Amino acid sequence: MRSRFAMLTLILGTAAGGACVGTQAGSSVPMTEADRAAIQEQLYEMEYAWIAAYESGDLSALNEIFADDFIYTVPDGTLHEKAAFIALAEQNPIDYDSVRIENMETRWYGNTPVVTGLAVSYWTEEGAVQRGAGQFTNIFVERDGRWQVVVGHASGVQ
């Protein structure tokens, strides 16, 4: 059985958004600050949608979240490609009392956004409220008019 912290790493991140908000991510034309602000808002919403998809067991939403060449590193150093990562979510559902994301920020490298943050989860075990936290990094690309995660990483936080 995986630890609750290991399972928390499955829900750190994003869900695929709809149409892109007027970016030129595939071109060499720089984005405006207004473009970046709008995309950042969309990506933050996607981070929460990933949590919702995981908690509801919406595997089709998780499939849309991740690019086909997606890879994720969990705290023990294991790398998971898309199918394996989604299978972990299906095989190991966790019932959290709540999950919140703190200190989310976006850094831009050209037209590539990198979102970092801290996911904090709470659950009740043997009558006591427990807490787990993990720092995450998710790298996005725009493909076919929507943003997807291509690389993600989670690390445990005390």
PAFIZA-701600 format. One record per residue: x, y, z of N, C-alpha, C in turn; residue number from 1. Coordinates in steps of 0.001 Angstrom, whole numbers, plus 500000, padded with zeros to 6 digits. Each point is the difference from the previous one (the first is absolute). Layout:
BEGIN
ATOM       nx       ny       nz      cax      cay      caz       cx       cy       cz     i
ATOM        X        Y        Z        X        Y        Z        X        Y        Z   NUM
...
This chain:
BEGIN
ATOM       nx       ny       nz      cax      cay      caz       cx       cy       cz     i
ATOM   500848   498807   500000   499152   501193   500000   500885   501244   500000     1
ATOM   499684   500906   499171   500775   501227   499919   499613   500926   501149     2
ATOM   500942   500826   500422   499718   500966   501052   499068   501079   499477     3
ATOM   499328   500672   500910   499133   501104   499590   500799   501089   499324     4
ATOM   501233   500224   500461   500810   501025   499350   500302   499620   498563     5
ATOM   500360   498732   499777   500278   499564   498631   498771   500179   499132     6
ATOM   498838   499725   500551   498773   500160   499231   499684   501478   499765     7
ATOM   500369   500861   500946   499790   501427   499798   500719   500468   498752     8
ATOM   501156   499420   499723   500756   500437   498830   499250   499720   498713     9
ATOM   499055   499074   500029   499207   499727   498816   499043   501141   499677    10
ATOM   499681   500827   500994   499018   501041   499746   500611   501388   499972    11
ATOM   501310   500095   499942   500652   501309   499930   500016   500466   498555    12
ATOM   499168   500894   499596   500158   500499   498658   498789   500458   499289    13
ATOM   499746   499544   498743   499133   500707   499084   498965   499129   499345    14
ATOM   499063   500641   499339   499046   499358   499110   499995   500754   498698    15
ATOM   499757   499298   498921   500082   500650   498691   498933   501065   499851    16
ATOM   500404   501128   499519   499083   501104   499791   499400   499961   498623    17
ATOM   499127   500924   499761   499378   500118   498701   500913   500718   499044    18
ATOM   499428   500784   499141   500786   500714   499008   500951   500965   500669    19
ATOM   501102   500161   499370   501017   500898   500510   499549   501444   499865    20
ATOM   500454   500855   500881   499553   501386   499997   500901   500884   499146    21
ATOM   500036   499715   498713   500665   500892   499071   501505   500042   500088    22
ATOM   500632   498881   500304   501456   500009   500064   500585   499651   498653    23
ATOM   501278   500189   499941   500753   499546   498839   501103   499082   500507    24
ATOM   499603   499018   500831   500982   499151   500672   500863   499224   499017    25
ATOM   499468   499670   498842   500775   499236   499038   500850   500878   499105    26
ATOM   499954   501296   500196   500755   500891   499129   501092   500705   500781    27
ATOM   500792   500765   499285   501066   500757   500647   499534   501382   500429    28
ATOM   498709   500304   499805   499449   501289   500402   499801   499989   501507    29
ATOM   500608   500947   500716   499833   500012   501459   498557   500310   500401    30
ATOM   499593   499436   501114   498680   500287   500557   500027   501355   500681    31
ATOM   498840   500623   500032   499870   501240   500754   499790   499650   501467    32
ATOM   500159   500979   500860   499729   499783   501421   498536   499638   500222    33
ATOM   499101   500569   499187   498575   499662   500111   499767   498534   499629    34
ATOM   500680   499517   498944   499900   498585   499631   500451   499123   501157    35
ATOM   501154   500347   500557   500558   499187   501084   499091   500002   501228    36
ATOM   499428   501126   500323   499101   500078   501157   498774   499120   499787    37
ATOM   499446   500034   498798   498816   499187   499707   500342   498512   500035    38
ATOM   501153   499648   499455   500418   498594   500004   500282   499543   501420    39
ATOM   500662   500846   500769   500289   499636   501389   498713   499694   500751    40
ATOM   498985   500807   499830   498715   499753   500665   499431   498653   499572    41
ATOM   500080   499708   498706   499507   498724   499488   500790   498831   500597    42
ATOM   501317   500140   500075   500818   498919   500539   499702   499752   501471    43
ATOM   499777   501055   500764   499662   499830   501414   498667   499281   500154    44
ATOM   499038   500343   499153   498724   499280   500023   500215   498529   499652    45
ATOM   500917   499758   499081   500302   498626   499607   500631   499212   501143    46
ATOM   500812   500649   500804   500591   499323   501151   498896   499464   500924    47
ATOM   499003   500816   500270   498891   499569   500854   499127   498958   499310    48
ATOM   499863   500109   498690   499217   499013   499260   500663   498625   500044    49
ATOM   501342   499964   500034   500718   498725   500118   499611   499336   501317    50
ATOM   499988   500760   501068   499606   499459   501308   498583   499450   499935    51
ATOM   499083   500773   499428   498605   499569   499906   499874   498724   499172    52
ATOM   500725   499913   498893   499944   498810   499147   500534   498784   500745    53
ATOM   501065   500181   500746   500559   498891   500769   499012   499541   501071    54
ATOM   499459   500961   500747   499097   499636   501100   498713   499358   499503    55
ATOM   499524   500398   498817   498763   499430   499469   500244   498743   499173    56
ATOM   501261   499678   499759   500323   498830   499191   499742   500203   498522    57
ATOM   500035   501233   499547   499734   500328   498600   501255   499751   499167    58
ATOM   500177   498750   499584   501197   499613   499277   500074   500635   498621    59
ATOM   498857   500253   499387   500032   500664   498686   500510   501427   500132    60
ATOM   499645   500679   501086   500532   501352   500227   501508   499931   500233    61
ATOM   500437   499008   500778   501431   499844   500223   500728   499725   498693    62
ATOM   499385   499225   499117   500600   499721   498702   500183   501276   499182    63
ATOM   499086   500939   500137   500095   501278   499290   501014   500944   500639    64
ATOM   500217   499847   501271   500931   500851   500731   501410   499852   499449    65
ATOM   500384   498769   499776   501381   499681   499682   500210   499839   498507    66
ATOM   501101   500545   499513   500398   499794   498610   500343   498521   499804    67
ATOM   499959   499537   498773   500304   498590   499738   501409   499630   500445    68
ATOM   500933   500955   499961   501377   499725   500398   500290   500433   501441    69
ATOM   498953   500145   500795   500082   500396   501410   500883   499055   500797    70
ATOM   500753   500581   500950   500778   499224   500961   499980   500739   501339    71
ATOM   499848   499248   501084   499882   500590   501333   500935   499272   500950    72
ATOM   500711   500751   500823   500891   499428   501005   499364   500169   501374    73
ATOM   499801   498897   500701   499431   500030   501344   501141   500083   501009    74
ATOM   499682   500306   501265   501054   500251   500994   501044   498907   500174    75
ATOM   499648   498743   499749   501009   498952   500162   500914   499881   498785    76
ATOM   499794   500875   499006   500850   500015   498818   499478   499183   498832    77
ATOM   498898   499299   500193   499424   499196   498933   499416   500898   498912    78
ATOM   500293   499653   498756   499451   500715   498849   498785   499237   499491    79
ATOM   498931   500740   499722   498777   499386   499467   499628   500688   498703    80
ATOM   499818   499207   498953   499461   500535   498767   498491   500103   500154    81
ATOM   499346   500604   499033   498582   500340   500078   499122   498818   500436    82
ATOM   500050   498902   499274   499107   498875   500304   500232   499458   501408    83
ATOM   501252   499898   500406   500310   499482   501336   499540   500962   501089    84
ATOM   500135   501286   499751   499593   500989   500990   498481   499999   500185    85
ATOM   499272   499907   498893   498535   499928   500085   499583   498693   500668    86
ATOM   500684   498898   499707   499676   498718   500635   500191   500063   501512    87
ATOM   501038   500710   500461   500191   500158   501442   498808   500712   500632    88
ATOM   499499   501000   499330   498842   500727   500523   498779   499099   500070    89
ATOM   499847   499137   499018   498856   499090   499966   500116   498929   501083    90
ATOM   501200   499500   500241   500209   498893   500926   500062   500428   501460    91
ATOM   500307   501263   500270   500251   500439   501369   499215   501255   500371    92
ATOM   498675   499927   499962   499251   501202   500373   500216   500347   501471    93
ATOM   500072   501272   500282   500180   500490   501369   498861   500960   500301    94
ATOM   499446   499864   501170   498907   500868   500414   500550   501077   500936    95
ATOM   500268   501170   499456   500491   501122   500793   498840   500810   500531    96
ATOM   500171   500557   501194   499010   500943   500518   500069   501290   499199    97
ATOM   501222   500425   499670   500179   501189   499165   501419   500026   499442    98
ATOM   500131   500662   498873   501297   500253   499385   499990   501454   499561    99
ATOM   501072   500706   500302   500094   501383   499521   501389   500213   499413   100
ATOM   500090   500984   499142   501281   500338   499391   500408   501372   500502   101
ATOM   501235   500092   500439   500532   501251   500524   501204   500433   499168   102
ATOM   500292   501289   500063   501230   500561   499427   500197   499658   498524   103
ATOM   498891   499947   499246   500135   499680   498595   500583   501199   499257   104
ATOM   500954   499721   499132   500531   501056   499148   500411   499405   498664   105
ATOM   500096   500886   499024   500367   499591   498647   501252   500745   499579   106
ATOM   500919   499274   499430   501177   500597   499364   499902   499683   498521   107
ATOM   500449   500924   499202   499924   499851   498549   501393   499857   499418   108
ATOM   500139   499032   499124   501232   499786   499256   499603   500072   498528   109
ATOM   500135   501205   499425   499431   500237   498682   498492   499928   500135   110
ATOM   499373   499129   499227   498550   499817   500077   499625   498735   500765   111
ATOM   500915   499489   500821   499762   498787   500772   499796   500351   501473   112
ATOM   498799   499743   500532   499756   500261   501415   500390   498809   500877   113
ATOM   500607   500318   501142   500350   499001   501006   499304   500431   501290   114
ATOM   499100   499164   500487   499227   500307   501198   500567   499222   501178   115
ATOM   500221   500704   501101   500442   499367   501239   499004   500335   501102   116
ATOM   499968   499171   501010   499125   500255   501130   500158   498928   501058   117
ATOM   499248   500152   501047   499981   499062   501115   498586   499463   500149   118
ATOM   499838   498692   499880   498696   499366   500210   499964   499470   501430   119
ATOM   498974   500386   500732   499851   499591   501393   498693   499220   500119   120
ATOM   500090   498792   500543   498810   499168   500153   499760   499688   501471   121
ATOM   498726   499805   500305   499574   499628   501351   499073   498800   499887   122
ATOM   500162   499051   500921   499133   498847   500058   499878   499564   501453   123
ATOM   498971   499218   500265   499777   499496   501354   500383   498530   500035   124
ATOM   500842   499670   500954   500457   498622   500163   499983   499670   501478   125
ATOM   499265   498943   500353   499868   499571   501387   499542   501154   500896   126
ATOM   499063   500796   499477   499407   501084   500768   500819   501269   500094   127
ATOM   501176   500024   499391   500854   501191   500073   500225   500574   498602   128
ATOM   499991   501308   499914   500260   500661   498724   501498   499930   499698   129
ATOM   500305   499544   498802   501377   499882   499538   500241   501028   498901   130
ATOM   501274   500364   499803   500366   500989   498981   501184   499470   499203   131
ATOM   499954   500220   498690   501122   499677   499126   500194   501145   499023   132
ATOM   501231   500239   499581   500263   501091   499069   501056   499582   498995   133
ATOM   499876   500526   498807   500976   499723   498961   500189   501206   499095   134
ATOM   501237   500314   499725   500342   501063   499055   499935   499406   498603   135
ATOM   499399   500722   499045   499906   499473   498647   500502   501004   498975   136
ATOM   500406   499472   498871   500385   500774   498827   499350   499343   498797   137
ATOM   499275   500773   499197   499354   499483   498797   500370   500883   498815   138
ATOM   500458   499372   498937   500368   500707   498781   498914   499743   498960   139
ATOM   499528   501080   499396   498901   499944   499049   500468   500306   498585   140
ATOM   499296   499416   499038   500133   500398   498607   498595   500163   499434   141
ATOM   499906   500834   498990   498726   500153   499308   500045   499132   498757   142
ATOM   499005   499128   499893   499885   499120   498836   498543   499961   499582   143
ATOM   499780   500139   498716   498643   499934   499449   499045   500932   500739   144
ATOM   500489   501204   500348   499143   501010   500601   499705   499824   501474   145
ATOM   500699   499103   500677   499781   499836   501439   501333   499750   500692   146
ATOM   500026   500321   501272   501195   499800   500817   499965   498617   500602   147
ATOM   501160   499339   500039   500137   498701   500637   501316   499959   500760   148
ATOM   500049   499119   500984   501227   499793   500751   500860   499000   499223   149
ATOM   501286   500328   499814   500922   499063   499368   500962   499393   501016   150
ATOM   500357   500777   501019   500915   499514   501033   499528   500528   501349   151
ATOM   500010   499129   500996   499656   500410   501353   500912   499323   501004   152
ATOM   500066   500594   501172   500854   499482   501075   499392   500382   501338   153
ATOM   500070   499116   500961   499529   500294   501354   501063   499580   501003   154
ATOM   500169   500802   501037   500940   499722   501082   499289   500160   501330   155
ATOM   500319   499165   500945   499406   500088   501319   500491   501218   500760   156
ATOM   499121   500529   500837   500312   501150   500842   499590   499651   501418   157
ATOM   500880   500279   500952   499693   499732   501403   499127   501082   500577   158
